[in-house]
């Protein structure tokens, strides 16, 4: 799992760097729509990489859980999801 963590952190760092490119393009004078479009495309691409890697890491972690741990995790995920929904309704 440590190897996954290091890789995931690297992807998050790259996502932050592409976010800075978006910010740079938004702040540029004169504004260049093509530069913003390129930065947004890079950001979307890096986001997909991060989501995919997170999914692979999650799948390998979930495979290591026993039945009880898996059920507890499922319950916790459900509680968090329902808690967020309740907060949005307020």
Secondary structure, 3 states (H helix, E strand, C coil): CHHHHHHHHHHHHHHHHHHHHHHHHHHCCCCCHHHHHHHHHHHHHHHHHHHHHHHHHHHHHHHHCCHHHHHHHHHHHHHHHHHHHHHHHC
